[in-house]
């Protein structure tokens, strides 16, 4: 039997940030070499949290598939799994040399209500509370139909992940939420790399082909249906691929200076947390087919970004108890109000930056800090005085701020800024730590307008037949401001919906022929 040919690519997923090196390797040389490579990969994974994955070689690409998935993002891989589980044959085309997109950079967690993991901890939650808090976070501008579907299917998304080997039973809280509904891996580590690794494993288990370095340049409509894409594999001439439906999951445009400058020129000089492939190409291709966009000027600034390399310092750090102080050592904001308000408070400071301050307890509970420390973003001291000296802020005032905060935790009342969440643990366990942060471009709430079935709508609000969109590419769900933890939930909830709906569309139209 002829062996399949694969392009082997090392992937590195580290606490929500993926660092990857790419090199083309020879096709399989035999079982002995394969076994040696597998052993080496396992050893490397233990030492560096790296996972070697296999991508389909372009020579194995068929002429047609039932559903073409554009983008190997979290939403794209989720959609592909649902298509395959519906008995159809999907293919995933990814322009980058690695999979995961912005999903791999996610750190804090995934929001969901009334889950089995909440119930196991005695947390009383409701879909209505999740709905209302998200609606308030978006200032009432959210697409209410999308939001209702989102919250009502969030618990099922958690179950689906668990069934596919991705258990997220460690609970925390993010800004704008009043309940612990942010789900993380059991060890409290960053959710992004964990989910990408799990989704890739689920894709491989189902033998779903994934091609990387494969840029889709156009979505093609024939006889009133989107059933073809034009693509280019690195180093080869452009080709077309036929399908019966297309799901676009190419992400937002947070790394596009062009689009940010066009829609929000005030943000064009901000550092971005986005991976470099998030340039809005999927949005442009859909617009070329007459697709409608919504809220393109709604771009979220994340308040806690390390500025040298645009690395997001996840909300989980504040969710586990960290406070924010200015250069004088004073708190200046409720750390867990909505992201836009925290960002504004930091930007209003003379230095336009601040410090996250936390103790060993937070350090132990928020495993993402392991990565930040490895990247040398974390300053530390055996006590408050030593930490203050290292970050050059007044030690006496920083000490007073921490003591005052600890008293607030003891009293369950923050008289300074009315913080009411993530007050279970004080900052009393040495050592002490600080990370300098400032706001950065993080997420694009706007994008392609879709309906509850994830069908792309044209400028007359009618579905474009055969075309679906999911993930950050789609606009409307979050309104004018996204709550932390909702984007990961979105990619699973609507990635599943896109896959299911595309599969149903293909089956219905196959029967009608």
Order of alpha helices (4+ residues) and beta strands (2+ residues): beta-beta-alpha-beta-beta-alpha-beta-beta-alpha-alpha-alpha-alpha-beta-beta-alpha-beta-beta-beta-beta-beta-alpha-alpha-beta-beta-beta-alpha-beta-alpha-beta-alpha-alpha-beta-alpha-alpha-beta-beta-beta-beta-beta-alpha
